[in-house]
Amino acid sequence: MDMILLGLGLVLIIEGLVFALAPSRLDDLVAAMAALSRDQRRLIGLGALTLGVVFLWLSKL
């Protein structure tokens, strides 16, 4: 349970920094993501998911 709270806390900190420090860049990112096809967005999501699982696995070594 501690690891879940740690992970959620880190995600919220990183996302909060993006909103606080670069809101205009976030608008640009949303526009760029909207220009991608659904399959491209799905591949990006699967890549992020895979990278997250690898990071978690490496943290347990």
N, C-alpha and C positions, 0 to 999 in steps of 0.2 A: 504494500500500500504506500510505503514511503517513496518508492521509486515512481509510482504513478503521480503522486503529488509533486515530486521533483520535476518530472517531465512536463506536466501541465503548467507548473510555475514558470519553467524556462520558456515554453512556447508563448505564454502570455507576456513575459518580459520582452521577448524578441518582437512579437507583433505590436506591443505597445510602443516600443521604440520606433518602429516604422511609422506608425500613425503620428507620433509626437514630433519626430525629427524631419520627416520627409513626406508630408501629406500630398504634395504635388506630384512627387515621383510615384506615389501609390496610384494616383489617377492615370498616369502614363502606363503603369504596369497592368492595370485593369483593362485599359484600351488595347494593349498588346495581347493580353490573354483572350480578349473577345475576338481578335482577328484570327486566332488559331482555330483549326477545326476541332471537332469533338474528339476525334481519334488522337490528335496531337496532345490535347489537354489530358486525355486518359493516359497516354504514355508518360507524360510529365508526372502525373500523379502516381503511377506505378513505379516510376524511377525514384521518386521521393520516398515512397513507402519502402522500397527495397533498401535504399540507403539508410533509412531510419532503423530498419531491422538489423542491418549490418552493424551500425553504430552501437545499438543495444547489445548485440552479440559480442562485439569487441570490448565493451565496457565490463562484461562479465568474465573476461579472461583473467 
